[in-house]
Structures are given as C-alpha cells and as structure tokens.
Amino acid sequence: MTRNTMRFLAGSLLSLAPLSALAGPVVDFRFPDLLSQRDEYVSIREGAAIQLPSRRGASAQAVGPALENLMVVNQTGVNISLGIQILTGSLNGVYNPYPVPTAHQGGFQVSAPAPTPTVPVVQQYYWTVDAMNPAGAKTCVWRVEVIDFSGVCGGTVYYGTYGGALCSIDMDESRIDPITCETRIVTFFH
C-alpha cells in the first residue's frame, strides 16, 4: 500500500475516534486459545515492529503495575470476537458491546504487573470474524510487549494476519506512559 493511500485511510478512520465514548462497562469472559491448537506455524512478527508513542499522563508514580486497555475498531462488516493466547497479569474484563459489532469500538483491559529490563509484560491476542475457526477466517493477531528501560517504560506492537485480514494501529490514539507503563492500544480490523 502506498504511503498516500495509508494516509488517506488513516485520515478517514480518525473520524471513528469518537466511538471510544461508546465503550461500556467491563464484562468478564473466558477465552479458549483456538489459534495455538493449530499445527501450522504463523509468525506474528509479520509486520515491522511498531514502537508505541510515549505520552506522559498526570501521574507521578514510578514504574509499576499498570492498566493496559487493548481496543479495536471493527470495520469488517460483521461481528468480531476476541481470543487471548498470552495474558500477563489479570484480565479485568471485556468492554461492551461484545462481540464487537461492525462500526463499533470494543476491547479488553488487563491489570499488568511491572515489567523489568529482562522480563517484558506480554499480551498476545486476536480478533476474528469466526470464533470457532480463527485460523480459517479473517483474523488479526496482536502482540504487545512492554519493558522497563532503566526506569522508563517502552512498548512494541507486532501483528500477524489470517484469511486476508487488514490490520492497522491508530498511532494517534495508542500510547504508553513512560513513567507508569499504563498502556492504551487502539487497532483497526478491516
């Protein structure tokens, strides 16, 4: 995809930013990991590593346990479902509406432990149009790694796809607090 096409898509998708106000309360679910049960190997480092922008909030505390909000904007035309493969920390729940209808934003929240310079906090999850067969349908797989770089939090996002899915990240809405490690990732699933 050319740079101008990506800018056009990013600009038109930014108009969806107000959808974040529609995310409702958190609901708890249990997720089977249907992708890990597959025999074939799929790398989630398909795209280049995406470094999260650092944006400092009002907090003054040091690196420690932090909330991670992992959001998705559904542009597939059908409902999408979540699958969690690696969870570091505890799942606080999934935002309503769930499954996420088309043209809506949804997601989930994790209470993550503090990362260290040698042990990152890792969340690996996927959004799919077919919860019973994610490897055979449009599916976006995301891996978020948060690490402590000598007292400063940094984050990297990797992704992979199945079934011709188009996956992207909203760099204007995604961020990590360099002091507290609080993280917000907003992705698009086309």
N, C-alpha and C positions, 0 to 999 in steps of 0.2 A: 504494500500500500504506500502511495507516495506521501511525502510529508504534508503537502497541501490537503490531500484527502483526509489524513488523520486530523489535521487542524479543523477542517470543516466538521468532521464527525464529533470531535471534542467540543466544539462550539455549540453544535446543535444538541448534544447530550447535556451540556451545562444547564440548559433550560429545565432539566429534570431535577436540579438541586433542591427546589422547594419540596420535593417528595419526601425528603428526610423528616419533615414535620409529621408525616403520616405514620411513621413507625410507632406502633403501640407498645403496650406493656410486654415484658419478657415472659415467655411460656417455656416450661421445661419439657424436653423431648429426649428420647434415647435413639441413637443413630447407629444402625449396622454399617460396617465398613465394607460395602459391596465391591469397591474397586480393588482393595487389597487381596480379595479372594480370587482374583483373576490370575491366570498363568503367564500371560504375556507381560513383557517389561515395557513400561512407559515412563520416560523421564519427565519430571515436572520442571526441569530447568530448560524447557523448550525455548523460551524467550530469554532475552538478555535480563540480567538481574536488574531490578528496579529499586533504586535507593529511595527510601521514604524521606520526604522533606522534613526537616526539623522545625518545629514550631513550638515555642515555649508558651505554656499557659500561665495562669496566675499563681500556680503553686510554687512553693519554695522548698519542698522536701527533697531528700536525696534519692538516688536510685533505689528502687524497692519494688514490692509487689504492685502491680498496676492493672487497670482495666484495659481490655482490648475489645473494641467494637469492630466487628468484621461484617461490613454491609455489602449489599448487592442491589443493583438496579436491573430489573428484569425487562429486557427488550426482545424476548424470544417469540412472543405471540401466544405462549401457553404458560401454565403454572410451572414453577421450578421448585425443586426440593433440595435439601441440604444433606450432605454426608460428611461425617468427620472421621478422618483417618488417624491423625495425631492430635492429641489435646494435652497441652502442658498447662496445668492449673486446673481450675474447676469451671465447668460450664454453668453460667448463671441462667441461661435460657435462650430462647429464640424469640425475636420480635414478631409481633402480629403485624400484618396478616401472614399466616403460614399454612400451606405452601404459598410462596410469593406469587401473586397474580401478575400478569403482564402489565407493564407501565407502572409498577409499584416498586418501592424500595423495601427490603427486608434485611434480615441479618441475624447475628447472634452475638452474645457477649461472654467473654471469658475473664475470670479473675486469675491473672497470670502471676507466677512467682517472680522474684527479682532475678534478672539474668546475671551472669558473671562473664568475665573476659574469656573463659574457656568453655562455658556451657550456655548456649543460647536458649531462649524460650522459643519453642517452635509450635505453630499451629498449622496443620495441613488439612484442608477441607475441599469439598467440591460442591458445585451447584449443578443440577442436572434436570433435563426435561423428562427423564424416565427413571424414577427412583428404584424400580425393580431391575433395570438393566443400564446402569450409568455408562458402562464401557461400550455399549452398543448404540448410544444416543448422544445428542449434543450435551457435552459436559465440560465445564471449566474447573480445573483443579488449581488450587492456590496453596502456596507455602509461604508463611510469614515467619521470618527469623528476626528476633530482637536480641541484641547483645550489648553488654556493657564494655565500652571502650574507655578504660581508665576513668570511670566516673561519669561518662557521657553515653547516653543510650543512642543506639543506631538501629535501623531496621532495613531489611532487604526483603523484597517480594519476588517470588518465582511463580511461573504458571505453566500449565500444560493443557492440552485440549483433546477431546474425543469428538467424533462424529461431525466434524466441520464447524464446531462452535467458534464464535468470535468472542474473545475475552479481552478486556482492557481495564485499566485502572484510572480513576479520576485523581490526577495529581494535585488538583486544586483543593479537593476535599480530604485527601489522605494525608496523614501526618503522624509524627511521633514526637512526644515531649522529650527533649534531650536530658532533662533532669529526672523526671519521674518514670519514664518509659511508657506512660499512657499512650495508647496507640488507637488510631482510627483508620481503617482501610475501607475505601469505597470502590467497588468494582462494577463493571458493566458486563452483562451477559447478553449477547446478540444472537 
